[in-house]
Amino acid sequence: MEALRASSVPSFHIRTILDKTKLRRPMFLNLHSNPTPSSTFSLVYKKQSKFKVFNTMSSTVSTEPTNPPEPVLETHSQGEKFDWYSQWYPVMPIWDLDKRRTHAKKVIGLDVVVWWDRNEETWKVFDDRCPHRLAPLSEGRIDQWGRLQCVYHGWCFNGSGDCKFIPQANPDGPPVHTAKKACVAVYPSTVQNNIVWFWPNLDPRYKDILVEKKPPYIPEIDDPSYASLMGNRDIPYGYEILIENLMDPAHLPYAHHGILEILPSKNREKADREGGTPLDFMIEKLDINGFNTVQFQEWNRTKFIAPYLFCACLKPEDQANGSESSAGTRKDTSVQKEFFLIFFCIPVSPGSSRLIWSFPRNYGRWIYKYVPRWIFDIKQNLIIDSDLYLLHIEEHKIMDVGPANWQKACFVPTKSDALVIGFRKWLNKYAGGQVDWRGKYSGVLPPTPPREQLMDRYWSHVVNCTSCNAAYKGFNVVEVVLRVVSVASIAIAATAKQGAISAAARTTMVLMAVLFYASSIWLASFIYRNFHYHDYDHAFR
């Protein structure tokens, strides 16, 4: 307790003028009129199925806090207040939604059903409650006329939420299906950047909100000169912990050791096996809409757009360290390579969140064209799993001390934590210190399940990813075929009459049966480790 009382959050200097950069301004930074932030690392693929992260630092900026005795995080502001329910929220990437069925999703505590209205040729987001007896419409189906049908009693609704058919109503009686209470609540929705978005407010004044306010747009995702893949996963810890973790590159060489490899800059040797180095961040501008961050390498930029979007523009290895010719002279490349990390961190409920990611880049585009998406998702899930358990436990410990006491309980003396501190400052100053659940939850986190259940990939990702789901089903079919062929080969070799097949053929069949069976065992292990559960033991990494 003495340590908690003695610890405080340093107050980092916040500038108001952004230095001009000689590089092209990434398009995603035009999302708002805020200045351009910057990041700290460049990430590229490594041949041995790992990643390289190049860190650079400068000694010209002091890491000393300007006001050590006083915490930087402010309590609730008397001025502007962030409205959690007056924002567009991403729901799911469209290529992970099946137009033939309904999809149940929860966003900011609201249960919604997403379905394809083929009559209007657009995705719809409804309140996931049938007005009849409040049965979940997400368990329903889309009928032959393209209407959403509740499977409890067969009530049918069009894309506007109007009830079009009640089977139990007398056709010669009053048209009860036209009553206002028979309608389903419809949320404003749109599709942008290949993502379904919805506005979580049913107030009639927001019916045409898309005309006045649009979701944040990231041009690189739609730009044909960039290639990108998009994925999603449900995360068993809260939105605050998720977005803090993604803003924290300092944890990469430690929490993801063996998956992400940190290479020191040319002017600095590794201080330890993992290669962590000082990272100097500075919050450039912070307001109700988020904040920008600067770091010494102007080719690195980051941006937080409240409440869920975190973007980083990174530079590949050859541009980060300088590209040189065989003669030792620096090459003059006319095309600047760019690699983006785009993260949508969606609050779902206390202790639960959803991550949608996209990594657009304007080089090496062929790899996204020819390599199946599920291969990239396996790597991404491994990265998520490698710190998933410790972040889940961390959230419970923060809840034990109280989220309002975060700045007292956590000792964050270095500039590497500046983004996390900036996020906590935004959360406390403008957003009430936590997600506004509108009294729907008691504030108690769900209990910690067994480790295997907590880190399960099947229900958190595979069932929600069309590529991984197809691969999972395909591998299971291959596994069954291998076992059937193995058993059949043994049976034929054992029951064949003497002389019907040669001894060499019989031996070959037995060996093939053993090989097929061993392959099926290996494949079963591969399926389990990559589509169900893969533990990560930090002690042996």
Buried (B, 14 or more C-beta within 10 A) or exposed (E): EEEEEEBBBBBBEBEEEBEEEEBEEBBBBEBBEBBBBBBBBBBBBBEEEBBBBBBBBEEEBEBEBEEEEEBBBEEEBEEEBBEBBEBBBBBBBBBBBEEEEBBEBBBBBBBBBBBBBBEEEEBBBBBBBBBBEEBBBBBBBBEEEBBBBBBBEBBBBBBEBBBBBBEEBEEEEEEEBEEEEBBBEBBBBBEBBBBBBBBBBBEEEBEEBBEEEEBBEBBBBBEEEBBBBBBBBBBBBBBBBBBBBBBBBBBBBBBBBEBBBBBBBEEBEEEEEBBBBBBBBBBBBBBBBBBBBBBBBBBBBBBBBBBBBBBBBBBBBBBBBEBEEEEEEEEEEEEBBBBBBBBBBBBBBBBBBBBBBBBBBBBEBEBBEEEBBBBBBBBBBBBBBBBBBBBBEBBBEBBEEEBEEBBBBBBBBBBBBBBBBBBBBBBBBBBBBBBBBEEEEEEEBEEBEEEEEBBBBBEBBBEBBBBBBBBBEEBBEBBEEBBEBBEEBBEBBEEEEEEEBEEEEBEBBBEBBEBBBEBBBEBBEEBEBBBBBBEBEBEEE
